[in-house]
Amino acid sequence: RDIVVPDDVFDPLRAHFSHRQIVELSLMVGAYISHSRVLQALEVDLEPDGLGG
């Protein structure tokens, strides 16, 4: 599976964010995806019955 992000995707980011900010954004997105997959695998109910409005 190819995980290389092409330059045409990164170029707009580089126009607005520093290298450090792009790294931080990438880590934040990666953490979100990782957490989401763990919650799905464990079948965690994020909205249990009876707590809604």
PDBQT receptor file of N, H, CA, C and O in Angstrom, charges set to zero:
ATOM      1  N   ARG A   1       0.844  -1.181   0.000  1.00  0.00    +0.000 N 
ATOM      2  CA  ARG A   1       0.000   0.000   0.000  1.00  0.00    +0.000 C 
ATOM      3  C   ARG A   1       0.886   1.240   0.000  1.00  0.00    +0.000 C 
ATOM      4  O   ARG A   1       1.798   1.360   0.818  1.00  0.00    +0.000 OA
ATOM      5  N   ASP A   2       0.619   2.145  -0.904  1.00  0.00    +0.000 N 
ATOM      6  H   ASP A   2      -0.121   2.047  -1.569  1.00  0.00    +0.000 HD
ATOM      7  CA  ASP A   2       1.427   3.352  -1.053  1.00  0.00    +0.000 C 
ATOM      8  C   ASP A   2       0.951   4.421  -0.072  1.00  0.00    +0.000 C 
ATOM      9  O   ASP A   2      -0.204   4.842  -0.117  1.00  0.00    +0.000 OA
ATOM     10  N   ILE A   3       1.844   4.854   0.809  1.00  0.00    +0.000 N 
ATOM     11  H   ILE A   3       2.783   4.512   0.846  1.00  0.00    +0.000 HD
ATOM     12  CA  ILE A   3       1.462   5.874   1.783  1.00  0.00    +0.000 C 
ATOM     13  C   ILE A   3       2.183   7.199   1.549  1.00  0.00    +0.000 C 
ATOM     14  O   ILE A   3       2.159   8.083   2.405  1.00  0.00    +0.000 OA
ATOM     15  N   VAL A   4       2.816   7.333   0.401  1.00  0.00    +0.000 N 
ATOM     16  H   VAL A   4       2.835   6.614  -0.295  1.00  0.00    +0.000 HD
ATOM     17  CA  VAL A   4       3.509   8.571   0.065  1.00  0.00    +0.000 C 
ATOM     18  C   VAL A   4       2.477   9.611  -0.367  1.00  0.00    +0.000 C 
ATOM     19  O   VAL A   4       1.641   9.352  -1.232  1.00  0.00    +0.000 OA
ATOM     20  N   VAL A   5       2.548  10.788   0.248  1.00  0.00    +0.000 N 
ATOM     21  H   VAL A   5       3.227  10.998   0.952  1.00  0.00    +0.000 HD
ATOM     22  CA  VAL A   5       1.626  11.866  -0.110  1.00  0.00    +0.000 C 
ATOM     23  C   VAL A   5       2.258  12.662  -1.254  1.00  0.00    +0.000 C 
ATOM     24  O   VAL A   5       3.376  13.158  -1.118  1.00  0.00    +0.000 OA
ATOM     25  N   PRO A   6       1.556  12.786  -2.366  1.00  0.00    +0.000 N 
ATOM     26  CA  PRO A   6       2.133  13.492  -3.516  1.00  0.00    +0.000 C 
ATOM     27  C   PRO A   6       2.320  14.986  -3.246  1.00  0.00    +0.000 C 
ATOM     28  O   PRO A   6       1.638  15.572  -2.404  1.00  0.00    +0.000 OA
ATOM     29  N   ASP A   7       3.257  15.586  -3.977  1.00  0.00    +0.000 N 
ATOM     30  H   ASP A   7       3.811  15.110  -4.660  1.00  0.00    +0.000 HD
ATOM     31  CA  ASP A   7       3.552  17.010  -3.805  1.00  0.00    +0.000 C 
ATOM     32  C   ASP A   7       2.337  17.895  -4.043  1.00  0.00    +0.000 C 
ATOM     33  O   ASP A   7       2.207  18.936  -3.399  1.00  0.00    +0.000 OA
ATOM     34  N   ASP A   8       1.443  17.509  -4.955  1.00  0.00    +0.000 N 
ATOM     35  H   ASP A   8       1.549  16.664  -5.478  1.00  0.00    +0.000 HD
ATOM     36  CA  ASP A   8       0.280  18.362  -5.221  1.00  0.00    +0.000 C 
ATOM     37  C   ASP A   8      -0.670  18.426  -4.029  1.00  0.00    +0.000 C 
ATOM     38  O   ASP A   8      -1.522  19.313  -3.965  1.00  0.00    +0.000 OA
ATOM     39  N   VAL A   9      -0.533  17.500  -3.090  1.00  0.00    +0.000 N 
ATOM     40  H   VAL A   9       0.159  16.780  -3.143  1.00  0.00    +0.000 HD
ATOM     41  CA  VAL A   9      -1.306  17.553  -1.846  1.00  0.00    +0.000 C 
ATOM     42  C   VAL A   9      -0.557  18.391  -0.809  1.00  0.00    +0.000 C 
ATOM     43  O   VAL A   9      -1.165  19.181  -0.087  1.00  0.00    +0.000 OA
ATOM     44  N   PHE A  10       0.754  18.215  -0.740  1.00  0.00    +0.000 N 
ATOM     45  H   PHE A  10       1.248  17.573  -1.326  1.00  0.00    +0.000 HD
ATOM     46  CA  PHE A  10       1.554  18.928   0.255  1.00  0.00    +0.000 C 
ATOM     47  C   PHE A  10       1.804  20.395  -0.093  1.00  0.00    +0.000 C 
ATOM     48  O   PHE A  10       1.950  21.219   0.810  1.00  0.00    +0.000 OA
ATOM     49  N   ASP A  11       1.855  20.734  -1.363  1.00  0.00    +0.000 N 
ATOM     50  H   ASP A  11       1.737  20.064  -2.096  1.00  0.00    +0.000 HD
ATOM     51  CA  ASP A  11       2.169  22.113  -1.757  1.00  0.00    +0.000 C 
ATOM     52  C   ASP A  11       1.234  23.150  -1.135  1.00  0.00    +0.000 C 
ATOM     53  O   ASP A  11       1.722  24.167  -0.642  1.00  0.00    +0.000 OA
ATOM     54  N   PRO A  12      -0.091  22.944  -1.133  1.00  0.00    +0.000 N 
ATOM     55  CA  PRO A  12      -0.959  23.924  -0.461  1.00  0.00    +0.000 C 
ATOM     56  C   PRO A  12      -0.682  24.024   1.044  1.00  0.00    +0.000 C 
ATOM     57  O   PRO A  12      -0.788  25.105   1.623  1.00  0.00    +0.000 OA
ATOM     58  N   LEU A  13      -0.330  22.909   1.672  1.00  0.00    +0.000 N 
ATOM     59  H   LEU A  13      -0.244  22.030   1.201  1.00  0.00    +0.000 HD
ATOM     60  CA  LEU A  13       0.014  22.958   3.093  1.00  0.00    +0.000 C 
ATOM     61  C   LEU A  13       1.265  23.794   3.315  1.00  0.00    +0.000 C 
ATOM     62  O   LEU A  13       1.323  24.622   4.224  1.00  0.00    +0.000 OA
ATOM     63  N   ARG A  14       2.268  23.564   2.468  1.00  0.00    +0.000 N 
ATOM     64  H   ARG A  14       2.221  22.892   1.729  1.00  0.00    +0.000 HD
ATOM     65  CA  ARG A  14       3.530  24.300   2.597  1.00  0.00    +0.000 C 
ATOM     66  C   ARG A  14       3.335  25.801   2.401  1.00  0.00    +0.000 C 
ATOM     67  O   ARG A  14       4.097  26.605   2.938  1.00  0.00    +0.000 OA
ATOM     68  N   ALA A  15       2.323  26.173   1.638  1.00  0.00    +0.000 N 
ATOM     69  H   ALA A  15       1.704  25.520   1.202  1.00  0.00    +0.000 HD
ATOM     70  CA  ALA A  15       2.054  27.593   1.398  1.00  0.00    +0.000 C 
ATOM     71  C   ALA A  15       1.497  28.289   2.636  1.00  0.00    +0.000 C 
ATOM     72  O   ALA A  15       1.591  29.510   2.762  1.00  0.00    +0.000 OA
ATOM     73  N   HIS A  16       0.918  27.511   3.551  1.00  0.00    +0.000 N 
ATOM     74  H   HIS A  16       0.842  26.519   3.449  1.00  0.00    +0.000 HD
ATOM     75  CA  HIS A  16       0.251  28.105   4.712  1.00  0.00    +0.000 C 
ATOM     76  C   HIS A  16       0.858  27.726   6.057  1.00  0.00    +0.000 C 
ATOM     77  O   HIS A  16       0.668  28.439   7.042  1.00  0.00    +0.000 OA
ATOM     78  N   PHE A  17       1.588  26.606   6.110  1.00  0.00    +0.000 N 
ATOM     79  H   PHE A  17       1.742  26.027   5.310  1.00  0.00    +0.000 HD
ATOM     80  CA  PHE A  17       2.090  26.104   7.381  1.00  0.00    +0.000 C 
ATOM     81  C   PHE A  17       3.593  25.864   7.328  1.00  0.00    +0.000 C 
ATOM     82  O   PHE A  17       4.150  25.576   6.269  1.00  0.00    +0.000 OA
ATOM     83  N   SER A  18       4.239  25.986   8.481  1.00  0.00    +0.000 N 
ATOM     84  H   SER A  18       3.786  26.220   9.341  1.00  0.00    +0.000 HD
ATOM     85  CA  SER A  18       5.665  25.676   8.582  1.00  0.00    +0.000 C 
ATOM     86  C   SER A  18       5.852  24.157   8.584  1.00  0.00    +0.000 C 
ATOM     87  O   SER A  18       4.896  23.396   8.734  1.00  0.00    +0.000 OA
ATOM     88  N   HIS A  19       7.098  23.740   8.413  1.00  0.00    +0.000 N 
ATOM     89  H   HIS A  19       7.875  24.358   8.291  1.00  0.00    +0.000 HD
ATOM     90  CA  HIS A  19       7.397  22.302   8.449  1.00  0.00    +0.000 C 
ATOM     91  C   HIS A  19       6.945  21.705   9.784  1.00  0.00    +0.000 C 
ATOM     92  O   HIS A  19       6.343  20.632   9.823  1.00  0.00    +0.000 OA
ATOM     93  N   ARG A  20       7.240  22.405  10.865  1.00  0.00    +0.000 N 
ATOM     94  H   ARG A  20       7.729  23.277  10.834  1.00  0.00    +0.000 HD
ATOM     95  CA  ARG A  20       6.852  21.921  12.199  1.00  0.00    +0.000 C 
ATOM     96  C   ARG A  20       5.333  21.782  12.316  1.00  0.00    +0.000 C 
ATOM     97  O   ARG A  20       4.845  20.796  12.869  1.00  0.00    +0.000 OA
ATOM     98  N   GLN A  21       4.592  22.748  11.809  1.00  0.00    +0.000 N 
ATOM     99  H   GLN A  21       4.988  23.549  11.360  1.00  0.00    +0.000 HD
ATOM    100  CA  GLN A  21       3.131  22.690  11.878  1.00  0.00    +0.000 C 
ATOM    101  C   GLN A  21       2.580  21.526  11.057  1.00  0.00    +0.000 C 
ATOM    102  O   GLN A  21       1.607  20.890  11.461  1.00  0.00    +0.000 OA
ATOM    103  N   ILE A  22       3.193  21.246   9.915  1.00  0.00    +0.000 N 
ATOM    104  H   ILE A  22       3.983  21.762   9.587  1.00  0.00    +0.000 HD
ATOM    105  CA  ILE A  22       2.754  20.111   9.096  1.00  0.00    +0.000 C 
ATOM    106  C   ILE A  22       3.014  18.805   9.827  1.00  0.00    +0.000 C 
ATOM    107  O   ILE A  22       2.188  17.893   9.784  1.00  0.00    +0.000 OA
ATOM    108  N   VAL A  23       4.160  18.707  10.501  1.00  0.00    +0.000 N 
ATOM    109  H   VAL A  23       4.831  19.447  10.537  1.00  0.00    +0.000 HD
ATOM    110  CA  VAL A  23       4.460  17.505  11.293  1.00  0.00    +0.000 C 
ATOM    111  C   VAL A  23       3.441  17.354  12.412  1.00  0.00    +0.000 C 
ATOM    112  O   VAL A  23       2.920  16.260  12.625  1.00  0.00    +0.000 OA
ATOM    113  N   GLU A  24       3.147  18.439  13.133  1.00  0.00    +0.000 N 
ATOM    114  H   GLU A  24       3.570  19.328  12.959  1.00  0.00    +0.000 HD
ATOM    115  CA  GLU A  24       2.176  18.383  14.228  1.00  0.00    +0.000 C 
ATOM    116  C   GLU A  24       0.791  17.994  13.720  1.00  0.00    +0.000 C 
ATOM    117  O   GLU A  24       0.103  17.191  14.350  1.00  0.00    +0.000 OA
ATOM    118  N   LEU A  25       0.382  18.550  12.601  1.00  0.00    +0.000 N 
ATOM    119  H   LEU A  25       0.940  19.202  12.089  1.00  0.00    +0.000 HD
ATOM    120  CA  LEU A  25      -0.910  18.211  12.009  1.00  0.00    +0.000 C 
ATOM    121  C   LEU A  25      -0.953  16.739  11.624  1.00  0.00    +0.000 C 
ATOM    122  O   LEU A  25      -1.946  16.056  11.873  1.00  0.00    +0.000 OA
ATOM    123  N   SER A  26       0.120  16.252  11.019  1.00  0.00    +0.000 N 
ATOM    124  H   SER A  26       0.927  16.807  10.817  1.00  0.00    +0.000 HD
ATOM    125  CA  SER A  26       0.194  14.841  10.620  1.00  0.00    +0.000 C 
ATOM    126  C   SER A  26       0.104  13.920  11.829  1.00  0.00    +0.000 C 
ATOM    127  O   SER A  26      -0.584  12.901  11.782  1.00  0.00    +0.000 OA
ATOM    128  N   LEU A  27       0.792  14.269  12.913  1.00  0.00    +0.000 N 
ATOM    129  H   LEU A  27       1.352  15.098  12.951  1.00  0.00    +0.000 HD
ATOM    130  CA  LEU A  27       0.736  13.455  14.129  1.00  0.00    +0.000 C 
ATOM    131  C   LEU A  27      -0.651  13.480  14.753  1.00  0.00    +0.000 C 
ATOM    132  O   LEU A  27      -1.135  12.458  15.241  1.00  0.00    +0.000 OA
ATOM    133  N   MET A  28      -1.295  14.649  14.740  1.00  0.00    +0.000 N 
ATOM    134  H   MET A  28      -0.903  15.479  14.344  1.00  0.00    +0.000 HD
ATOM    135  CA  MET A  28      -2.640  14.755  15.301  1.00  0.00    +0.000 C 
ATOM    136  C   MET A  28      -3.632  13.904  14.507  1.00  0.00    +0.000 C 
ATOM    137  O   MET A  28      -4.452  13.196  15.093  1.00  0.00    +0.000 OA
ATOM    138  N   VAL A  29      -3.561  13.970  13.193  1.00  0.00    +0.000 N 
ATOM    139  H   VAL A  29      -2.895  14.545  12.716  1.00  0.00    +0.000 HD
ATOM    140  CA  VAL A  29      -4.453  13.170  12.349  1.00  0.00    +0.000 C 
ATOM    141  C   VAL A  29      -4.184  11.685  12.553  1.00  0.00    +0.000 C 
ATOM    142  O   VAL A  29      -5.119  10.890  12.645  1.00  0.00    +0.000 OA
ATOM    143  N   GLY A  30      -2.911  11.308  12.624  1.00  0.00    +0.000 N 
ATOM    144  H   GLY A  30      -2.151  11.954  12.549  1.00  0.00    +0.000 HD
ATOM    145  CA  GLY A  30      -2.549   9.910  12.853  1.00  0.00    +0.000 C 
ATOM    146  C   GLY A  30      -3.068   9.397  14.182  1.00  0.00    +0.000 C 
ATOM    147  O   GLY A  30      -3.553   8.269  14.264  1.00  0.00    +0.000 OA
ATOM    148  N   ALA A  31      -2.972  10.215  15.229  1.00  0.00    +0.000 N 
ATOM    149  H   ALA A  31      -2.578  11.132  15.162  1.00  0.00    +0.000 HD
ATOM    150  CA  ALA A  31      -3.475   9.814  16.544  1.00  0.00    +0.000 C 
ATOM    151  C   ALA A  31      -4.990   9.645  16.507  1.00  0.00    +0.000 C 
ATOM    152  O   ALA A  31      -5.523   8.697  17.085  1.00  0.00    +0.000 OA
ATOM    153  N   TYR A  32      -5.685  10.555  15.833  1.00  0.00    +0.000 N 
ATOM    154  H   TYR A  32      -5.253  11.325  15.364  1.00  0.00    +0.000 HD
ATOM    155  CA  TYR A  32      -7.142  10.458  15.720  1.00  0.00    +0.000 C 
ATOM    156  C   TYR A  32      -7.547   9.169  15.011  1.00  0.00    +0.000 C 
ATOM    157  O   TYR A  32      -8.443   8.457  15.465  1.00  0.00    +0.000 OA
ATOM    158  N   ILE A  33      -6.884   8.876  13.901  1.00  0.00    +0.000 N 
ATOM    159  H   ILE A  33      -6.156   9.454  13.532  1.00  0.00    +0.000 HD
ATOM    160  CA  ILE A  33      -7.197   7.656  13.151  1.00  0.00    +0.000 C 
ATOM    161  C   ILE A  33      -6.918   6.426  13.998  1.00  0.00    +0.000 C 
ATOM    162  O   ILE A  33      -7.709   5.483  14.009  1.00  0.00    +0.000 OA
ATOM    163  N   SER A  34      -5.795   6.432  14.709  1.00  0.00    +0.000 N 
ATOM    164  H   SER A  34      -5.153   7.198  14.700  1.00  0.00    +0.000 HD
ATOM    165  CA  SER A  34      -5.435   5.299  15.564  1.00  0.00    +0.000 C 
ATOM    166  C   SER A  34      -6.473   5.090  16.662  1.00  0.00    +0.000 C 
ATOM    167  O   SER A  34      -6.920   3.967  16.893  1.00  0.00    +0.000 OA
ATOM    168  N   HIS A  35      -6.852   6.165  17.334  1.00  0.00    +0.000 N 
ATOM    169  H   HIS A  35      -6.489   7.078  17.146  1.00  0.00    +0.000 HD
ATOM    170  CA  HIS A  35      -7.852   6.059  18.403  1.00  0.00    +0.000 C 
ATOM    171  C   HIS A  35      -9.187   5.578  17.855  1.00  0.00    +0.000 C 
ATOM    172  O   HIS A  35      -9.849   4.744  18.473  1.00  0.00    +0.000 OA
ATOM    173  N   SER A  36      -9.582   6.093  16.710  1.00  0.00    +0.000 N 
ATOM    174  H   SER A  36      -9.045   6.771  16.208  1.00  0.00    +0.000 HD
ATOM    175  CA  SER A  36     -10.850   5.685  16.104  1.00  0.00    +0.000 C 
ATOM    176  C   SER A  36     -10.867   4.194  15.784  1.00  0.00    +0.000 C 
ATOM    177  O   SER A  36     -11.867   3.515  16.017  1.00  0.00    +0.000 OA
ATOM    178  N   ARG A  37      -9.770   3.692  15.256  1.00  0.00    +0.000 N 
ATOM    179  H   ARG A  37      -8.957   4.243  15.066  1.00  0.00    +0.000 HD
ATOM    180  CA  ARG A  37      -9.710   2.265  14.911  1.00  0.00    +0.000 C 
ATOM    181  C   ARG A  37      -9.736   1.383  16.150  1.00  0.00    +0.000 C 
ATOM    182  O   ARG A  37     -10.362   0.323  16.139  1.00  0.00    +0.000 OA
ATOM    183  N   VAL A  38      -9.072   1.801  17.211  1.00  0.00    +0.000 N 
ATOM    184  H   VAL A  38      -8.563   2.662  17.220  1.00  0.00    +0.000 HD
ATOM    185  CA  VAL A  38      -9.106   1.025  18.455  1.00  0.00    +0.000 C 
ATOM    186  C   VAL A  38     -10.526   1.001  19.010  1.00  0.00    +0.000 C 
ATOM    187  O   VAL A  38     -11.010  -0.052  19.424  1.00  0.00    +0.000 OA
ATOM    188  N   LEU A  39     -11.197   2.151  19.022  1.00  0.00    +0.000 N 
ATOM    189  H   LEU A  39     -10.803   3.007  18.685  1.00  0.00    +0.000 HD
ATOM    190  CA  LEU A  39     -12.571   2.207  19.527  1.00  0.00    +0.000 C 
ATOM    191  C   LEU A  39     -13.503   1.340  18.692  1.00  0.00    +0.000 C 
ATOM    192  O   LEU A  39     -14.392   0.684  19.236  1.00  0.00    +0.000 OA
ATOM    193  N   GLN A  40     -13.308   1.331  17.376  1.00  0.00    +0.000 N 
ATOM    194  H   GLN A  40     -12.586   1.863  16.935  1.00  0.00    +0.000 HD
ATOM    195  CA  GLN A  40     -14.124   0.472  16.513  1.00  0.00    +0.000 C 
ATOM    196  C   GLN A  40     -13.839  -0.997  16.790  1.00  0.00    +0.000 C 
ATOM    197  O   GLN A  40     -14.766  -1.802  16.885  1.00  0.00    +0.000 OA
ATOM    198  N   ALA A  41     -12.579  -1.347  16.919  1.00  0.00    +0.000 N 
ATOM    199  H   ALA A  41     -11.826  -0.693  16.842  1.00  0.00    +0.000 HD
ATOM    200  CA  ALA A  41     -12.208  -2.746  17.149  1.00  0.00    +0.000 C 
ATOM    201  C   ALA A  41     -12.770  -3.258  18.471  1.00  0.00    +0.000 C 
ATOM    202  O   ALA A  41     -13.154  -4.422  18.579  1.00  0.00    +0.000 OA
ATOM    203  N   LEU A  42     -12.817  -2.387  19.473  1.00  0.00    +0.000 N 
ATOM    204  H   LEU A  42     -12.504  -1.441  19.386  1.00  0.00    +0.000 HD
ATOM    205  CA  LEU A  42     -13.331  -2.775  20.790  1.00  0.00    +0.000 C 
ATOM    206  C   LEU A  42     -14.840  -2.581  20.903  1.00  0.00    +0.000 C 
ATOM    207  O   LEU A  42     -15.433  -2.863  21.944  1.00  0.00    +0.000 OA
ATOM    208  N   GLU A  43     -15.458  -2.095  19.822  1.00  0.00    +0.000 N 
ATOM    209  H   GLU A  43     -14.977  -1.866  18.976  1.00  0.00    +0.000 HD
ATOM    210  CA  GLU A  43     -16.899  -1.848  19.769  1.00  0.00    +0.000 C 
ATOM    211  C   GLU A  43     -17.372  -0.974  20.927  1.00  0.00    +0.000 C 
ATOM    212  O   GLU A  43     -18.369  -1.270  21.586  1.00  0.00    +0.000 OA
ATOM    213  N   VAL A  44     -16.628   0.114  21.159  1.00  0.00    +0.000 N 
ATOM    214  H   VAL A  44     -15.818   0.354  20.624  1.00  0.00    +0.000 HD
ATOM    215  CA  VAL A  44     -16.963   1.051  22.224  1.00  0.00    +0.000 C 
ATOM    216  C   VAL A  44     -18.152   1.896  21.783  1.00  0.00    +0.000 C 
ATOM    217  O   VAL A  44     -18.137   2.485  20.702  1.00  0.00    +0.000 OA
ATOM    218  N   ASP A  45     -19.179   1.952  22.622  1.00  0.00    +0.000 N 
ATOM    219  H   ASP A  45     -19.192   1.473  23.499  1.00  0.00    +0.000 HD
ATOM    220  CA  ASP A  45     -20.367   2.756  22.344  1.00  0.00    +0.000 C 
ATOM    221  C   ASP A  45     -20.125   4.157  22.896  1.00  0.00    +0.000 C 
ATOM    222  O   ASP A  45     -20.122   4.355  24.111  1.00  0.00    +0.000 OA
ATOM    223  N   LEU A  46     -19.926   5.112  22.021  1.00  0.00    +0.000 N 
ATOM    224  H   LEU A  46     -19.929   4.951  21.035  1.00  0.00    +0.000 HD
ATOM    225  CA  LEU A  46     -19.616   6.471  22.454  1.00  0.00    +0.000 C 
ATOM    226  C   LEU A  46     -20.852   7.258  22.871  1.00  0.00    +0.000 C 
ATOM    227  O   LEU A  46     -20.737   8.302  23.513  1.00  0.00    +0.000 OA
ATOM    228  N   GLU A  47     -22.028   6.765  22.512  1.00  0.00    +0.000 N 
ATOM    229  H   GLU A  47     -22.121   5.917  21.990  1.00  0.00    +0.000 HD
ATOM    230  CA  GLU A  47     -23.269   7.425  22.890  1.00  0.00    +0.000 C 
ATOM    231  C   GLU A  47     -24.201   6.398  23.521  1.00  0.00    +0.000 C 
ATOM    232  O   GLU A  47     -25.158   5.949  22.890  1.00  0.00    +0.000 OA
ATOM    233  N   PRO A  48     -23.917   6.028  24.771  1.00  0.00    +0.000 N 
ATOM    234  CA  PRO A  48     -24.760   5.021  25.419  1.00  0.00    +0.000 C 
ATOM    235  C   PRO A  48     -26.203   5.510  25.576  1.00  0.00    +0.000 C 
ATOM    236  O   PRO A  48     -26.453   6.706  25.730  1.00  0.00    +0.000 OA
ATOM    237  N   ASP A  49     -27.131   4.578  25.535  1.00  0.00    +0.000 N 
ATOM    238  H   ASP A  49     -26.928   3.607  25.410  1.00  0.00    +0.000 HD
ATOM    239  CA  ASP A  49     -28.551   4.900  25.681  1.00  0.00    +0.000 C 
ATOM    240  C   ASP A  49     -28.811   5.595  27.015  1.00  0.00    +0.000 C 
ATOM    241  O   ASP A  49     -28.217   5.248  28.035  1.00  0.00    +0.000 OA
ATOM    242  N   GLY A  50     -29.707   6.580  26.990  1.00  0.00    +0.000 N 
ATOM    243  H   GLY A  50     -30.190   6.862  26.161  1.00  0.00    +0.000 HD
ATOM    244  CA  GLY A  50     -30.119   7.243  28.213  1.00  0.00    +0.000 C 
ATOM    245  C   GLY A  50     -29.318   8.473  28.569  1.00  0.00    +0.000 C 
ATOM    246  O   GLY A  50     -29.643   9.136  29.554  1.00  0.00    +0.000 OA
ATOM    247  N   LEU A  51     -28.283   8.811  27.813  1.00  0.00    +0.000 N 
ATOM    248  H   LEU A  51     -28.020   8.273  27.013  1.00  0.00    +0.000 HD
ATOM    249  CA  LEU A  51     -27.486   9.986  28.143  1.00  0.00    +0.000 C 
ATOM    250  C   LEU A  51     -27.702  11.140  27.176  1.00  0.00    +0.000 C 
ATOM    251  O   LEU A  51     -27.114  12.209  27.341  1.00  0.00    +0.000 OA
ATOM    252  N   GLY A  52     -28.532  10.935  26.181  1.00  0.00    +0.000 N 
ATOM    253  H   GLY A  52     -29.010  10.067  26.046  1.00  0.00    +0.000 HD
ATOM    254  CA  GLY A  52     -28.757  11.971  25.171  1.00  0.00    +0.000 C 
ATOM    255  C   GLY A  52     -29.802  12.974  25.595  1.00  0.00    +0.000 C 
ATOM    256  O   GLY A  52     -30.459  12.823  26.625  1.00  0.00    +0.000 OA
ATOM    257  N   GLY A  53     -29.941  13.997  24.781  1.00  0.00    +0.000 N 
ATOM    258  H   GLY A  53     -29.408  14.119  23.944  1.00  0.00    +0.000 HD
ATOM    259  CA  GLY A  53     -30.925  15.024  25.091  1.00  0.00    +0.000 C 
ATOM    260  C   GLY A  53     -31.997  15.107  24.055  1.00  0.00    +0.000 C 
ATOM    261  O   GLY A  53     -32.906  15.929  24.172  1.00  0.00    +0.000 OA
TER     262      GLY A  53
